[in-house]
């Protein structure tokens, strides 16, 4: 990821965090997770992307629905 990409993601996260309520650090953490998930979902499905999405807390079901693949395909991708 380039510096410009990181800057754009942070700008999106700050705007999203401002629209939420509660503690700033909690809002910013939730906003960054959402922005990173959206960024990863815009890329083609690879093993690294699926692992990053799972680390960010995204479920297998949501990954399956977004990429329109079955659980076997995701499992076989992670097993390699």
C-alpha positions as CSV (number, residue, x, y, z in Angstrom):
1,X,0.0,0.0,0.0
2,X,1.4,3.4,-1.0
3,X,1.4,6.5,1.3
4,X,-1.4,8.1,-0.8
5,X,-3.6,5.0,-0.3
6,X,-3.0,5.1,3.5
7,X,-3.8,8.8,3.5
8,X,-7.1,8.2,1.7
9,X,-8.1,5.4,4.0
10,X,-7.3,7.5,7.1
11,X,-9.4,10.4,5.7
12,X,-12.4,8.0,5.1
13,X,-11.9,6.5,8.6
14,X,-11.9,10.0,10.3
15,X,-15.1,11.0,8.5
16,X,-16.8,7.8,9.5
17,X,-15.5,8.1,13.1
18,X,-16.9,11.6,13.4
19,X,-20.4,10.4,12.5
20,X,-20.4,7.8,15.3
21,X,-21.0,8.3,19.0
22,X,-18.9,7.4,22.0
23,X,-15.2,7.4,22.9
24,X,-13.0,8.7,20.1
25,X,-10.5,5.8,20.3
26,X,-13.3,3.2,20.1
27,X,-15.0,5.1,17.2
28,X,-11.7,5.4,15.3
29,X,-10.9,1.7,15.8
30,X,-14.3,0.6,14.4
31,X,-14.0,3.1,11.5
32,X,-10.5,1.9,10.6
33,X,-11.6,-1.8,10.7
34,X,-14.6,-0.9,8.4
35,X,-12.4,1.0,5.9
36,X,-9.7,-1.7,5.8
37,X,-12.3,-4.4,5.2
38,X,-13.8,-2.4,2.4
39,X,-10.3,-1.9,0.9
40,X,-9.6,-5.6,1.1
41,X,-13.0,-6.6,-0.4
42,X,-12.2,-4.4,-3.4
43,X,-9.3,-6.7,-4.3
44,X,-9.4,-10.1,-5.9
45,X,-9.6,-13.1,-3.6
46,X,-6.3,-14.5,-2.7
47,X,-5.0,-16.4,0.4
48,X,-3.4,-13.3,1.8
49,X,-6.6,-11.2,1.4
50,X,-8.8,-13.9,3.0
51,X,-6.4,-14.2,6.0
52,X,-6.3,-10.4,6.4
53,X,-10.1,-10.2,6.3
54,X,-10.4,-13.0,8.9
55,X,-7.9,-11.2,11.2
56,X,-10.0,-8.0,10.9
57,X,-13.0,-10.0,12.2
58,X,-14.9,-10.7,9.1
59,X,-16.9,-14.0,9.0
60,X,-16.5,-16.8,6.5
61,X,-20.1,-16.3,5.5
62,X,-19.7,-12.7,4.6
63,X,-16.5,-13.5,2.6
64,X,-18.4,-16.3,0.8
65,X,-21.3,-14.0,0.0
66,X,-19.1,-11.2,-1.3
67,X,-16.9,-13.3,-3.6
68,X,-19.8,-15.6,-4.5
69,X,-17.8,-18.8,-3.8
70,X,-18.4,-21.9,-1.6
71,X,-16.9,-22.8,1.7
72,X,-14.8,-25.5,0.0
73,X,-13.1,-23.0,-2.2
74,X,-12.2,-20.8,0.7
75,X,-11.0,-23.7,2.8
76,X,-8.9,-25.1,0.0
77,X,-7.4,-21.7,-0.6
78,X,-6.4,-21.4,3.1
79,X,-5.1,-25.0,3.2
80,X,-2.4,-24.4,0.6
